[in-house]
Amino acid sequence: MDLEDNALGLTPEQTDKILQFQDLTGIEDMSICRDVLQRHQWDLEVAIQEQLNIREGRPSVFATEARAPPVVHDHIAQQVFTDDQPEGPGVVTDPLGDVVGFINNYTSRFNPHPVFYQGTYAQALNDAKNELRFLIVYLHSESTNETQQFCRTTLGDPEIIQYINTHALFWGCSVDSSEGWRVAQSVGGRRYPLLCVVCMREHRMTVVARSEGACSPQQLLQRLRRVVSDNEPHLAAARADRVEREVTARLRAAQDEAYAESLAADQEKERRKAAAREAIAQRENEDLQRRQQEERHKQELIQARAAMASRLPSEPEPGAETVVLLIRLPGGERLTRRFTLGHTTQDLYDFVFSHPQSPEEFEITTNFPKRVVARGNSNLHEAGLKDRDVLFVNDTNA
């Protein structure tokens, strides 16, 4: 191997990078590993990021692109707090499953917390790029003693939660999973818990800051504010550039739209006229149907009253077992009729219904004390009615 390396003109450091690249990507052909690294000026992190992004991301409801935009490191301006380099799992097989599993586990143990992005790292990068927002990446490790206290106090701090939710997308995963470990290698993490900030800078998604290890809420808030303040001008410039491009595109689209609108104007006028004619015809048809229905109902009611009148028992002769009831209809009409005390209250209701001026739906009440005479099989004596009682008919639909 050493002779072959010397023949290829590789330094020991370059050889070591090839071996690391091969181990993390699973590419067996050493020449391919060398060519990829050479293409990226032997920047191991960038080469790994691009190669794994080729395999990255299943399409989901969370993003329209499966491949992540390339992410580079601003080695000059990036703020880094670093320590030991841990070891982790291998190639990603189910990135979305790793993320969802982490979020569910984290939420069951630590609440409250910032709102996690429900998708893969590639999808989060795409959304942050498309929306020109900051992306805060949180990498979680159960192997460090600082993690649980950091989650409970720092990430659970209300001011931290509000600041992150307001200013950035928040993506997280465990480095114990393949997706989390792969992202940790991509952003260059060496100590956990790890937070890094990614944003658009000079037309590239760039890791502009890393915070490794536990820190207090005040420290983290101060760092985030400084990073956002330092990099917001770059996002503002990207937004301005995007707005300019969108304005130009809108101007061109407006010209096309004006032509299309002019062409469609006559068709729209005709459509509206046809719609108006149809609406008038529909209203007329509905009015006709309503009048016909009302007339049918009126005739049915007349027939029902007539049928009821024909079924009424004949009016009894005056006698000890008869009572005369005075009935006042809602329209002021007065009815007088004799009933036997054995007649039912249903007979009383049927008599009132059979009158042409009676309401269709009604109830009968006494005057004093006022009470409702219930319709049913009770006879008039049981209903407490006496000779010369005055009853009132109340329209229940009024």
C-alpha positions in Angstrom: 0.0 0.0 0.0 2.8 2.4 0.8 4.6 1.7 -2.5 1.3 2.2 -4.3 0.7 5.5 -2.4 4.2 6.7 -3.3 3.6 5.7 -7.0 0.4 7.8 -7.0 2.1 10.7 -5.3 -0.1 10.7 -2.2 1.0 12.1 1.1 0.2 10.1 4.3 -2.5 12.7 5.2 -4.1 12.2 1.8 -4.0 8.4 2.2 -5.7 8.7 5.6 -8.4 10.9 4.1 -9.0 8.3 1.3 -9.4 5.6 4.0 -11.8 7.7 6.0 -13.8 8.6 2.9 -14.0 4.9 1.9 -15.1 3.9 5.4 -17.9 6.5 5.6 -19.3 6.2 2.1 -18.8 2.4 1.6 -17.2 3.0 -1.8 -14.7 0.1 -2.3 -12.8 1.4 -5.3 -9.9 3.4 -4.0 -9.4 5.3 -7.2 -13.0 6.6 -7.1 -12.4 7.8 -3.5 -9.2 9.5 -4.6 -10.9 11.2 -7.6 -13.8 12.5 -5.5 -11.4 14.0 -2.9 -9.2 15.5 -5.6 -12.2 17.1 -7.2 -13.0 18.8 -3.8 -9.4 19.8 -3.1 -9.0 17.1 -0.5 -11.7 18.7 1.7 -13.0 15.5 3.4 -16.1 17.0 4.9 -17.4 18.6 1.6 -16.6 15.4 -0.3 -18.5 13.2 2.1 -21.4 15.6 2.2 -21.8 15.6 -1.6 -21.3 11.9 -2.0 -23.9 11.0 0.7 -26.3 13.6 -0.5 -26.4 11.7 -3.8 -28.0 8.8 -1.8 -29.9 11.1 0.6 -33.5 11.6 1.3 -36.7 9.8 0.4 -39.4 12.1 -1.1 -42.0 13.0 1.5 -44.7 15.5 2.3 -42.1 17.7 4.0 -40.1 18.8 1.0 -40.2 18.8 -2.8 -36.6 17.8 -3.3 -34.9 14.6 -2.2 -31.3 15.7 -2.7 -29.8 18.2 -0.3 -28.0 21.3 -1.5 -24.2 21.2 -1.0 -23.1 22.5 2.3 -19.7 24.1 2.8 -17.9 25.3 5.9 -16.9 28.9 6.4 -13.6 28.1 8.1 -12.7 31.8 8.5 -15.9 33.2 10.1 -17.2 30.0 11.6 -17.2 30.0 15.4 -16.1 26.6 16.7 -15.9 25.0 20.2 -14.4 21.5 19.8 -13.2 18.5 21.8 -12.8 14.8 21.2 -14.0 12.9 18.1 -16.4 10.0 18.9 -17.1 7.0 16.8 -20.5 6.1 15.4 -22.6 3.9 13.1 -22.2 3.5 9.3 -24.2 4.3 6.2 -27.7 5.8 6.4 -30.4 3.4 5.4 -33.6 5.1 6.6 -32.9 8.8 7.3 -36.5 9.8 7.8 -37.1 6.9 10.2 -34.1 7.9 12.2 -35.3 11.5 12.5 -38.9 10.6 13.4 -37.7 8.0 15.9 -35.5 10.6 17.6 -38.2 13.3 17.7 -40.7 10.9 19.3 -38.1 9.7 21.9 -36.9 13.2 22.7 -40.4 14.6 23.1 -41.4 11.7 25.5 -38.4 12.6 27.7 -37.8 16.4 27.3 -40.6 18.9 27.2 -40.9 21.7 26.3 -38.5 22.1 23.4 -38.2 24.0 20.1 -40.3 22.7 17.3 -38.4 20.0 15.4 -38.4 19.9 11.6 -40.3 16.7 10.7 -38.1 15.5 7.8 -34.6 14.4 6.8 -31.5 16.6 7.0 -31.6 17.0 3.2 -35.2 18.2 3.3 -34.4 20.6 6.1 -31.5 22.0 4.1 -33.7 22.4 1.0 -36.5 24.2 2.9 -33.9 26.5 4.6 -32.5 27.2 1.2 -35.8 27.8 -0.5 -37.2 29.9 2.3 -33.8 31.7 2.9 -33.9 30.9 6.6 -31.4 29.9 9.2 -31.2 26.1 9.9 -30.1 25.1 13.4 -28.9 21.5 13.6 -29.0 19.7 16.9 -27.0 16.5 17.3 -27.8 14.5 20.4 -25.6 11.9 22.1 -26.7 9.7 25.0 -23.0 8.9 25.8 -22.2 12.3 27.2 -23.1 13.3 30.8 -23.9 16.9 29.7 -26.7 15.9 27.3 -29.7 15.5 29.6 -29.0 18.6 31.6 -28.6 20.6 28.4 -31.9 19.3 27.0 -33.8 20.0 30.2 -32.4 23.5 31.0 -31.0 25.0 27.9 -33.1 23.6 25.1 -36.1 23.7 27.4 -35.7 27.3 28.3 -38.7 29.4 27.2 -36.5 32.2 25.8 -34.4 29.8 23.8 -37.5 28.0 22.5 -39.1 31.3 21.4 -35.9 32.6 19.7 -35.3 29.4 17.8 -38.9 29.0 16.7 -38.9 32.6 15.6 -35.6 32.8 13.7 -34.8 29.4 12.3 -35.8 25.9 11.3 -34.8 23.4 14.0 -33.6 20.0 12.9 -32.4 17.3 15.3 -31.2 13.7 15.4 -29.2 11.3 17.5 -25.6 10.5 16.6 -26.4 7.0 17.7 -28.4 6.6 14.4 -26.9 6.4 11.0 -28.6 9.7 9.8 -27.4 11.6 12.9 -23.9 10.2 12.7 -23.6 11.0 9.0 -24.7 14.6 9.6 -22.2 14.9 12.5 -19.4 13.9 10.1 -20.7 16.4 7.6 -20.7 19.3 9.9 -17.5 18.3 11.6 -18.8 17.7 15.1 -16.4 16.4 17.8 -18.3 17.0 21.1 -21.9 16.6 22.1 -24.4 18.0 22.6 -23.8 19.9 19.3 -25.6 22.8 17.7 -24.6 24.2 14.4 -26.1 27.0 12.3 -26.4 26.7 8.5 -27.6 29.5 6.2 -27.2 30.8 2.6 -24.0 32.7 2.2 -22.7 33.7 -1.2 -25.1 31.5 -3.0 -24.1 28.4 -1.0 -25.5 26.7 2.1 -22.8 27.2 4.6 -22.1 26.0 8.2 -21.4 29.4 9.8 -21.2 28.4 13.5 -20.9 25.4 15.8 -21.5 25.2 19.6 -20.1 21.9 21.0 -20.8 20.7 24.5 -23.3 22.0 27.1 -23.8 25.7 27.8 -26.3 27.8 29.8 -29.4 29.2 28.2 -27.8 32.7 28.4 -24.7 31.6 26.7 -26.5 29.9 23.9 -28.9 32.8 23.4 -25.9 35.2 23.2 -24.2 33.0 20.7 -27.3 32.5 18.5 -28.0 36.3 18.5 -24.4 37.0 17.5 -24.5 34.4 14.7 -27.9 35.6 13.4 -26.7 39.2 13.5 -23.5 38.5 11.7 -25.1 36.4 8.9 -28.5 38.1 8.5 -27.0 40.6 5.9 -26.1 37.6 3.7 -29.7 36.3 3.9 -31.0 39.8 3.3 -28.8 40.1 0.2 -30.0 36.7 -1.0 -33.6 37.8 -0.5 -33.0 41.0 -2.4 -31.4 39.1 -5.2 -34.3 36.6 -5.3 -36.8 39.5 -5.2 -35.1 41.1 -8.2 -35.3 37.9 -10.1 -38.9 37.4 -9.1 -39.8 41.0 -10.2 -38.2 40.4 -13.6 -40.0 37.1 -14.0 -43.3 38.7 -12.9 -42.8 41.5 -15.4 -42.4 39.0 -18.2 -45.3 37.0 -16.8 -47.5 40.1 -16.6 -47.0 40.8 -20.3 -48.0 37.2 -21.1 -50.9 37.4 -18.7 -52.2 40.7 -20.2 -52.3 39.2 -23.6 -54.0 36.1 -22.2 -56.5 38.2 -20.3 -57.3 40.2 -23.4 -57.8 37.1 -25.4 -60.1 35.6 -22.7 -62.1 38.7 -22.1 -64.8 38.0 -24.7 -65.1 34.4 -23.5 -65.5 35.5 -19.9 -68.2 38.1 -20.9 -70.1 35.4 -22.7 -69.7 33.0 -19.9 -71.1 35.5 -17.4 -74.0 36.2 -19.6 -74.7 32.5 -20.0 -74.3 32.1 -16.2 -76.7 35.0 -15.6 -79.3 33.5 -18.0 -78.9 30.1 -16.3 -79.3 31.7 -12.8 -82.5 33.5 -13.8 -83.9 30.3 -15.4 -83.0 28.4 -12.2 -84.6 31.0 -9.9 -87.8 30.9 -12.1 -87.8 27.1 -12.0 -87.3 27.1 -8.2 -90.1 29.7 -7.8 -92.4 27.6 -10.0 -91.6 24.4 -8.1 -92.1 26.2 -4.7 -95.5 27.6 -5.8 -96.5 24.2 -7.1 -95.4 22.6 -3.9 -97.3 25.2 -1.8 -100.4 24.6 -3.9 -100.1 20.8 -3.6 -99.7 21.2 0.2 -102.7 23.6 0.3 -104.9 21.1 -1.5 -103.6 18.2 0.6 -104.5 20.2 3.7 -108.0 21.0 2.5 -108.5 17.3 1.7 -107.2 16.3 5.1 -109.5 18.7 6.9 -112.5 17.4 4.9 -111.6 13.8 5.6 -111.2 14.6 9.3 -114.6 16.4 9.4 -116.2 13.3 7.8 -114.8 11.1 10.5 -115.8 13.2 13.5 -118.5 11.7 15.8 -121.8 13.5 15.5 -122.5 16.4 17.9 -124.4 15.0 20.9 -127.7 16.3 22.2 -127.7 18.4 25.3 -127.7 16.4 28.5 -126.1 15.7 31.8 -123.1 14.0 30.2 -122.4 16.7 27.7 -120.4 19.9 27.9 -120.3 23.0 25.6 -116.8 24.2 24.9 -116.0 27.6 23.5 -113.0 27.6 21.3 -111.1 30.7 20.0 -108.9 30.3 17.0 -105.7 32.4 16.5 -107.4 34.6 13.9 -110.2 35.6 16.3 -112.8 33.1 15.0 -114.9 31.5 17.7 -116.2 27.9 17.6 -118.8 26.4 19.9 -119.5 22.7 20.1 -121.0 20.1 22.4 -119.0 17.0 23.4 -119.7 14.2 25.8 -117.4 13.8 28.7 -116.4 10.5 27.2 -115.0 12.1 24.1 -111.2 12.1 24.0 -108.9 15.1 23.8 -107.9 13.7 20.4 -111.6 14.2 19.3 -111.3 17.8 20.5 -108.1 18.3 18.4 -109.6 16.6 15.4 -112.7 19.0 15.6 -110.4 22.1 15.7 -108.2 20.8 12.8 -111.2 20.2 10.6 -112.1 23.9 10.7 -110.8 25.8 7.6 -109.3 28.6 9.7 -107.5 26.3 12.1 -103.6 26.3 12.1 -101.9 23.2 10.6 -99.9 22.6 13.8 -101.3 23.8 17.1 -101.9 23.2 20.8 -105.0 23.9 22.9 -104.8 25.7 26.3 -107.2 26.6 29.0 -107.6 30.2 30.0 -107.3 30.2 33.8 -105.3 28.6 35.2 -103.4 28.4 31.9 -102.4 24.9 30.9 -102.1 22.8 27.8 -104.7 20.2 27.0 -102.6 17.3 25.9 -103.6 15.5 22.8 -104.3 11.8 23.4 -106.8 9.1 24.5 -107.7 10.8 27.8 -111.4 11.7 28.0 -112.6 15.3 28.6 -113.5 14.6 32.2 -110.0 13.2 32.9 -108.6 16.3 31.2 -110.5 18.5 33.7 -112.8 20.2 31.2 -116.1 21.5 32.3 -119.2 23.0 30.7 -118.8 26.4 29.1 -115.0 26.3 29.4 -113.2 28.7 27.1 -110.2 27.2 25.2 -107.6 28.9 23.1 -105.9 27.5 20.0 -102.2 28.5 19.6 -100.3 28.2 16.3 -97.1 26.3 17.2 -95.5 27.4 13.8 -96.2 31.1 14.4 
